[in-house]
C-alpha cells in the first residue's frame, strides 16, 4: 500500500492486519469476502465512482499478471495502464 493525498488518513496498520487475515483464507473464501463487500461499497458511492473502483481493480490485476509474465523487468520497460494513466495525471 502506498500513501497519497487520498490515502494519507487511512489506518494502515489496521488495514494490513485485515489484509493479512483475509490472505490466510482459502481462495474461495477471499472471493466471497470481496463479493460480500461490494453492496456496502456500492451503496456509499455513486455509480460512476463504483465503476471507477472496478476499473482500478481490473488494472491492478492486469499489472500483476504483466509483472509475473516479465520477471526482473521494471515497469518502465513496458507500458501497463495504471490509475494515473486513466486519470490523466
C-alpha positions as CSV (number, residue, x, y, z in Angstrom):
1,X,0.0,0.0,0.0
2,X,1.2,3.5,-0.8
3,X,0.4,6.8,0.7
4,X,-1.0,9.7,-1.2
5,X,-3.3,12.7,-0.5
6,X,-6.3,10.3,-0.9
7,X,-4.9,7.7,1.5
8,X,-2.9,9.8,4.0
9,X,-5.5,9.5,6.7
10,X,-6.0,5.7,6.5
11,X,-5.1,3.4,9.4
12,X,-2.5,1.3,7.5
13,X,-1.6,-1.0,10.4
14,X,-5.3,-1.9,10.9
15,X,-5.7,-2.4,7.2
16,X,-2.6,-4.6,7.0
17,X,-4.0,-6.8,9.7
18,X,-7.2,-7.2,7.8
19,X,-5.4,-7.9,4.6
20,X,-3.1,-10.5,6.3
21,X,-6.1,-12.2,7.9
22,X,-8.0,-12.3,4.6
23,X,-4.9,-13.5,2.8
24,X,-4.8,-16.5,5.1
25,X,-8.2,-17.7,4.0
26,X,-8.7,-20.1,1.1
27,X,-9.3,-18.6,-2.3
28,X,-13.0,-19.3,-2.4
29,X,-13.5,-17.5,1.0
30,X,-11.5,-14.5,-0.2
31,X,-13.6,-14.2,-3.4
32,X,-16.8,-14.5,-1.2
33,X,-15.4,-11.8,1.1
34,X,-14.7,-9.5,-1.8
35,X,-18.2,-10.1,-3.2
36,X,-19.7,-9.5,0.2
37,X,-18.1,-6.1,0.5
38,X,-19.4,-4.9,-2.8
39,X,-23.0,-4.0,-1.8
40,X,-21.8,-1.8,1.1
41,X,-19.3,-0.1,-1.1
42,X,-21.9,0.5,-3.9
43,X,-24.4,2.0,-1.6
44,X,-21.9,4.5,-0.3
45,X,-20.6,5.6,-3.8
46,X,-22.1,7.0,-6.9
47,X,-22.5,4.6,-9.9
48,X,-19.7,6.4,-11.6
49,X,-17.3,6.1,-8.6
50,X,-18.2,2.4,-8.2
51,X,-17.4,1.8,-11.9
52,X,-14.1,3.6,-11.3
53,X,-13.3,1.2,-8.5
54,X,-14.0,-1.8,-10.7
55,X,-11.7,-0.3,-13.4
56,X,-9.0,0.1,-10.7
57,X,-9.4,-3.5,-9.6
58,X,-9.1,-4.7,-13.2
59,X,-5.9,-2.6,-13.7
60,X,-4.4,-3.9,-10.5
61,X,-4.9,-7.5,-11.8
62,X,-3.6,-6.6,-15.3
63,X,-0.4,-5.0,-13.8
64,X,0.1,-8.0,-11.6
65,X,-0.1,-10.5,-14.4
66,X,2.1,-8.4,-16.6
67,X,4.8,-8.2,-13.9
68,X,4.5,-12.0,-13.5
69,X,5.0,-12.5,-17.2
70,X,8.1,-10.2,-17.2
71,X,10.1,-11.1,-14.2
72,X,13.0,-8.9,-13.4
73,X,11.8,-6.1,-15.7
74,X,10.8,-2.8,-14.3
75,X,7.6,-1.2,-15.2
76,X,9.5,1.5,-17.2
77,X,10.5,-1.2,-19.7
78,X,6.8,-1.9,-20.6
79,X,3.6,0.1,-20.7
80,X,0.8,-1.1,-18.5
81,X,-2.1,1.3,-17.9
82,X,-2.4,2.5,-14.3
83,X,-4.7,4.8,-12.3
84,X,-2.6,7.8,-13.2
85,X,-3.0,7.0,-17.0
86,X,-6.8,6.7,-16.6
87,X,-7.0,9.9,-14.6
88,X,-4.5,11.6,-16.9
89,X,-2.1,12.5,-14.1
